[in-house]
């Protein structure tokens, strides 16, 4: 049996130094912070998720999951 995120890796692509998710969220690597979302795309992503009906209290967990996915995708797809 597979979960609802079974094809998560297909939603990511590289755009220069950024990793971009199909949802529009772009993340970048920082030596101090690790993987984190860019400010401009985080706001647009949050508005998109809220418009889809995602409760405000779920946004942080979704953002953390996407950052973990970005880190794993980057390990699987090195430059």
HUBELCOR-V139307 format. One record per backbone hydrogen bond with DSSP energy under -1.0 kcal/mol. NH is the residue of the N-H (numbers start at 1). CO is the residue of the C=O. E is the energy in kcal/mol with one decimal. If there is no record, write none. Layout:
BEGIN
nh = (NH | NH)
co = (CO | CO)
e = (E | E)
END
This chain:
BEGIN
nh = (6 | 8 | 10 | 11 | 13 | 15 | 18 | 19 | 20 | 21 | 22 | 24 | 27 | 28 | 30 | 34 | 36 | 38 | 42 | 43 | 44 | 45 | 46 | 47 | 48 | 49 | 50 | 51 | 52 | 53 | 54 | 58 | 59 | 62 | 63 | 64 | 65 | 66 | 67 | 68 | 69 | 70 | 71 | 72 | 73 | 74 | 75 | 76 | 77)
co = (3 | 5 | 7 | 8 | 20 | 18 | 15 | 27 | 13 | 25 | 11 | 21 | 19 | 36 | 34 | 30 | 28 | 26 | 38 | 39 | 40 | 41 | 42 | 43 | 44 | 45 | 46 | 47 | 48 | 50 | 49 | 55 | 56 | 58 | 59 | 60 | 61 | 62 | 63 | 64 | 65 | 66 | 67 | 68 | 69 | 70 | 71 | 72 | 73)
e = (-1.3 | -1.6 | -1.6 | -1.5 | -1.6 | -2.9 | -1.8 | -2.4 | -3.0 | -2.9 | -1.3 | -2.3 | -2.8 | -2.8 | -2.0 | -2.9 | -2.3 | -2.5 | -2.3 | -1.7 | -1.4 | -2.8 | -2.4 | -2.1 | -2.2 | -2.7 | -2.6 | -2.2 | -1.2 | -1.4 | -2.2 | -1.7 | -1.1 | -2.0 | -2.6 | -2.3 | -2.2 | -2.3 | -2.2 | -2.3 | -2.5 | -2.4 | -2.0 | -2.2 | -3.2 | -2.4 | -1.7 | -2.0 | -1.7)
END
